[in-house]
C-alpha cells in the first residue's frame, strides 16, 4: 500500500454535504472553525517574531548587513508563516471544516509547516512532493503526522495534488496560487517585523531587502508593504537556474519557455506561479546554483549554524546589491532572510559527493564571495557566467 493510499483509508469524507451528518450540524461545524481559528491565533502570538542578526564584514565598509532568521520557527523555516496563513485562509473562506483532509503540492518546507498545523487542528494531511525532496523534510512531515505522495518531476506536483484532493473530498491548499492573497501585506507580516526591528539601527530604512522567489508570496508581501508604508527601500528578487521567474520579469511575460525546476529546494519553479507579482520588484537577479550553494557554505562558516540553499541564493543576491552600493559610494543597510535550517540539506548541499554527481563546482564561487566579504572586491567566476540582472 502506498503512502497516499494509507492517507486515503484514514481520512473521512469531508464533502460539504457530509459535514453536517458527521459532526452534528452547521452549529457544531461553525464552533469547530471558531476554535480552530483561535488555535492558530494563539500559535501566532507565541511564534510570530524571529531574530534579526547584524553581521559585520570587513570589506563592506559603510554597509550594515542584517539577516532575519526564519529557521527559528517551530517548523524550522520561513514557510511556517505561510502554512498558518493558508490554513487560516481556508478556514475563514469555509473551505476547511472538521475532518477535512488537507493536501499540498510542495518541495518540502511548506508541507512540513502545514503538517504541523494540521496536527494542531487534528486534521489529516497529504503532501505531494518530488522524489528528490530531502530525506530530512520527509521525516519532518511524517513526524507531524503527514503522509507523502511522491512524483518524479516537480512539474507534476500541481495536478497530482489537485487530483488527490478531489478523490478524497479534501482541500488543496495550493500555496502557489494563494500565498500572495492569504498573507496580509498591510500588517502582521514579515515585512512589518523587519522594519520594526530595524527602527533603532544606524540605517533604519534598508536600501534593499533581498528575497528569492519560490511561490512569490513573500516577495509580494514585502513589496506591497514597502509601497503601503511609503518607504524608500527597494526590493531585489533573486532567481536560480532553470527557473521561470527571471525570464518572466525580464520579458514582462507570464509564459516564458521553461524546461524544469531548480536544484535549490524551495525556490525556482518550472512555471510562473500565480502568486508571483513582478510589479512590486525593483530589480531581479539570476544566479547559478553553484553560487547559491557556495554562498550558503560561506555564510554558514560565519554563523553558528548551517543555512539552506535558498538562504545562499538570498545572500549572493545581497552581495550583488552591496557591490552596487560600494561602486556608487553609498552607505546604508541591507536585509535578507535565513529561510530554513541547513541541517535539512546535509545529504545534498553539504555533501561533496552529491555536488560531484550533480556536476556542481562551488570552489571558485566560495573564493570570490570570501574575497568580497573581506576586501570589497566583487568579481564573478568565469567572467560572470550564470549571473544576470534586470531592472
N, C-alpha and C positions, 0 to 999 in steps of 0.2 A: 504494500500500500504506500503511495507517495505521501509526502508531507502535506500536499494540498488535500488529498483525499481524507487524511486524518482530520484536517480542519473542517471539512465539509460534514463529516459524521458528527463532530462535536458541536456544530453551530446550529441553533434553532432557526426556523424560518422566521424572517422578520419583515415580510412584505406588509405594506400599510394595512391591509385587511386583516392580518393575523395578529397585530399587536394588541388590539383590544381584547381579543379572546384569550391571549396568552397572559396578559397582565391586569385583567380586571377593569378594562375600560379606559376611556380617554383621561379621566381624572387621575388615575394611577400612573398613566404614562406621563402626563404633564408634571406630576410630582417627582417622578424619577428624573426627568430632564432638569427640573429646578435643582434637585440635589446634585446632579452631575455637573451643572454649571458652577455650583458652589464649591465642589471638589476641585475643579480646575482653577477657579479664582484663588482658593486657598493655597494651592500649589504654586501659583504665580507669585503670590505675596512672599512665599518662602524662598523662591529661587530666581526671581526675575533679573536681578542685577548680577554682574560679574566684574572681576578685577580689570582695571586699566593699568597696564605696566608702562613705565617710561624706560626706554633703552638708550644707552649712550654709545655712540660710535665715534672714534677719533677723527675719521675722515669727513664726517658730516657736520662741519662747523657751522653754527647758527641754525641748525635744523634739529628740532626735537621730535623723536620718533616714539609713538605710542602704539601698543598692541592691546586690544580688548580680548581677554581670554575667555572665549565661549566654551572651552573644553571643561570648565569647572561646573557646568550644569549637571544635574543628576544623571542625565543620559550621555554626558561627555561630548556634546557638540552644539554648534550654532543651531542645528535643526530642532533642538528642544523647544525653542520659541515657536517655530513653525508648526511642529507637531501639535502643540497645545492650541494654537490658533486655528488650525484646520479642523480639529475635532470640535472646538467651540463653535466654529462656523457651521459645521454640520448639525450640532445640537440646536443652535438658535434659528436655523432655517428649516427645522422639522425633518431633517434627513436622517438623524440618528435617534434611536429610541432604545428602550431596554432590550437587551439581547441582540442588537444589530451587529452583524459581523463587519468589521472594518477591513478594508482592502486597500493596499497602496502599491504603486509602482515606484521602485527606489533603487539606488545604488548602495543602500545600506544604512546610512546615518539617520535619514528621516524615518525609516522603518523602525530603527532602534527606539527613537523617541516616541513614535506613535504606539509601539508595542507597550512601552512603559505607561502611557496614558490610558490605553485600552485596559491594561491590567488594573489601574486605579479605579476604573469605572466598571470592572467586571465584564468587559466585552471581549468576544473572540477577535483575533487579528490575524490576517494573512498578508505576508509581504511577498510581492513578486519582484525578484531580484535576478540580475545576471549571474551566471555561474562563476564569473571572475570576481565576484564580491569577496572582500577579505574574510577569512575564516573567523576572525575576532568579531566582526559585525554579525555574522550568522549566529555565533554563540550568544551574543548580547540580545539579539531578537528573541531567541528561544528562551533565554534566561527570564525574560519578561512575559513568557507565556505565548509568544507569537509563533506562527507556523510559516515556513518558507516554501514558495513555489519558484523553481528555477527555470530561467530561459537561457538560450545560448547567446543571444545578442542583446545589447542594451536597447536597440530599437524595437524589440519585441515586448518590452515590459508594459507598454500602454494598452495594447489590445488584449494581452493576457489578463491584466488586472480588471479591465472592463468586463471581459467575458466571465471571469470568476465571480465578480460581484453580482452580475446578472443571474448566474446559475444558482447561487445560494441565497439570493434575496438580500444581499449585503449592500454596503455603501462604499463606493470607490471614492476615497478622499481626494485623489488627483492633485497632488502638490504642484504639478507642472502647469495646471490651469488656474488653480485657486490661490496659490501662495500670495500673489500681489494684492488680491482683494480680501483675503481672510485676515491679513495683518493690518491693524490700524496705523496708518502712516502719520497721523496727526499727533498722537500721544501714546505713551506707554510702550514704546518700541525701542529697538537697539540704538537708533539714531539719537533719540531724546536722551538716552542713558549716556551716550558718548559726549554730547555737548554739556550735560550736567557735570560729568566727571572732569571735563576739560576746563570748567569755569574758572578755577583758581590757578591755572598754569600760566607760564610765561607768554605763550601764544595761544590763548584760549579758543580762538576760532581757527580750525585747521585750514591750511592751504588746500590740502587734498584729503579726502577719505578714499581709500583704495579697496575695492571689493571684486572678487572673482564672481563669475556667473555660472549658476547651476540651473535652478528654476528661474532665476532672475528676480525672485521675490524680495530678497534682502536689498539688492541694489535699487529696486523700485521704491522700497520703503525709505531708504537713506536719501535718494534723490528727491523724492516728494517732500520729505521732511525739511531738507535744506531749502527748498523753494518756499515751503509754507512758512518757515521761520525767517526767511529773507537773509540767511547767512551768505557770506561771500565764498564760502567753501565750495570747491569743485569736487565732482565725483569721477574717479577714474575706474573704469571697468577693465577687468583682465580676463582674457580667454586663452585657451590652450589648443594644442594640436588637434586636428580632425574634428573640431567643434564648429558649429554654425554661427555662433553669436557675433564673432568679429566680422565675418563677411556680411552678416545682416546689417550690422551697424555701419560698416563702410559703404555698402551698396544701397542703403535705405530700402532694403527688400527683406521680406519675411520668408522668402523661399529660395535662399542660396543653395548651390549644389553641395551636399554633404555626403560623405561616404560612410563614416562610422563615428562613434563617440570617442571620448577621451580615455587615456590610461590613468588620468588623475581622477580618482573616485570622488564623487560628489559634485563635480563641476564639469563643464563641457558636455554638449549634447549633440546627438545626430540630427536634431531638428531644432528650429527656433521655437522655444516654448511660449505658450500664450502669456505666461507671467513675465516675460522679458519686455521691459519698457525702455527702449533705446533713447527716447526723447529726454529722459532725465539724467543721462550720462553725458559728461562733458568731454571725455577723452577715453578711447579704448585702445588697449594694447593686446597683441597676441604674442605669447611666449612659448618656446619649445618645452616639451615635457622634461627634458634633461635639466633645463634651467629651474623649473619648479621644484624638482626633487633635490637638486643641488642647494637651492635656497632653503628648503626645509631642513636639510642637514646642517647648513651653516647656522641657521637660526637656532636649531637645537643645541649646537655647540656653545651658544651664547646665552641660553636659557637654562633652567633647571630641569626641563623635561622635554620629551620629544613632541614634535608637531607633525601634522599630516601634510600630504602633498598639496591640498588646496590652500593651506596656510603658506606653503612655499610659493605658490602662484601669487598670492596676495603680497608676499614680501618682495619678490622680484619686481612686481609692479610698483611697490613703494620705492624700491631702489631707483627705478626709472624716473619717477616723479622727483625724487631727491636729486638725481643727476641734473634734471632740468632746472631745479631751483639753484643748485650750485653754479651751473653755467650762466644763469641770469643774475647771479649775485643776490638772491632773495633769501631772507631768513624766514622762519615760521615753523609750524608743526605739521606733522603727517600722522595719520591714524589708519591702521588696518586691523584685521581681525584674525585671531587664532581660532580656526574653525573647529578643530577637534584634536583629540589626543593621538599622537603619533604611534603609540603602542599598538593601535589597531592595524598598523602597516609594517609590523616587524618582519613579516614574511614577504614583503614586496619592496617598498621604497628604501627600507633599511637593510635589505638583503642583497649583497653584491652579486650573488649568483642569479637572482631574479633579474637584476639590471642587465646582466650579461645576456640572459636569454631573450630579453626584450630589445637588445642592441641599443641600450641607453648608456651613453658615456657622459658622466657628470663632472669628471675631474677638471676640465677647462673652465666650466661654469663655477665650480667651487672656488677655484683660484681667482677668477675675475670678481666674484662677489666679495670674497675676503679682502682683496686689494682695494675695492671700492670703499668698504666699510672702514678700513684702516687709513686710507690715503685720500679718498675722494676721487680717485681716477676710475672712470667708468668706461670700460672697453668690452664690447661683446666678443665672445669667442668666435672664431671663424668668420670674421668680418660681419658679424651681426646676423648670421644665418638663423632663421626661425623667428626673429623678432620683427614686429611691425606695429606701427602706431597710426591711429586715425582720429581726427578731431571733428 
